[in-house]
Amino acid sequence: MERLQKVIAESGYTSRRKAEELIVQGKVKVNGKIVTELGTKVSDKDEIEIENKILSKEAKEYYLLNKPRGMITSTDDDKNRRVVTELIPTQARIYPVGRLDYDTTGVLLLTNDGEFANIMMHPKSRVDKVYLAKLEGIIKGEQINKLKKGIEIDHVKVIPSRVKLKKINSESNTCMVEIVIHEGKNHQVKRMFEAVGFHVEKLKRERMGIFTTEGLKSGEYRKLTPKEVAIVYSLKK
């Protein structure tokens, strides 16, 4: 079950804000009855009618993209920068599941299934988000332990499930660190490392739950299998 205005927006009919206006104005019907309450929830079985037109039910689509550097994780951008949805040719109104920064690469899921996206993003699902960060400088055990104890971001303490030093390059004075988190706060990994005194030079999400970029070059994508979608739904709490 999802909010009516969200279902309308995800169908591509209009924006969520405009959908809310239409609902309040009494221009939306659910199963033949006018609905004006914004908190109304509907299921896939409900028939939605907007301004005397039946809302078409878009088939669900699921994609895994190996996000390249220099692209915005969004469906559009007011600065005319390239967005990740450009890489997947589909008529469906897909959108990214969570965000990766402009210069961050790796695993990115895209779908038009709101419930699927919510399952993947909700902290209760405990979905591992595995990142490999290249840091300027060599991190020490003291700083790793500080990360493991938790860093406060936006007044909330976030604790990684794993932090591991993978490689040291003494010549360039850099190191590679693997960090695993379950949240998805804005610039979270970069802010966590900054909190212990390190700038992230490069960042890649290597895994998100069961999904990796194995077999995909930068900028390539593939459709998820029905089995993969079912595994995600099995995480629903």
Secondary structure by P-SEA (a helix, b strand, c coil): cccaaaaaaaaccccaaaaaaaaaaccccccccccccccccccccbbbbccccccccccccccccccccccccccccccccccccccccccccccccccccccccccccccccaaaaaaaccccccccbbbbbbbcccccaaaaaaaaaccccccbbbbbccccccccccccccbbbbbbbcccccaaaaaaaaaacccccbbbbccccccccccccccbbbbbcaaaaaaaaaacc
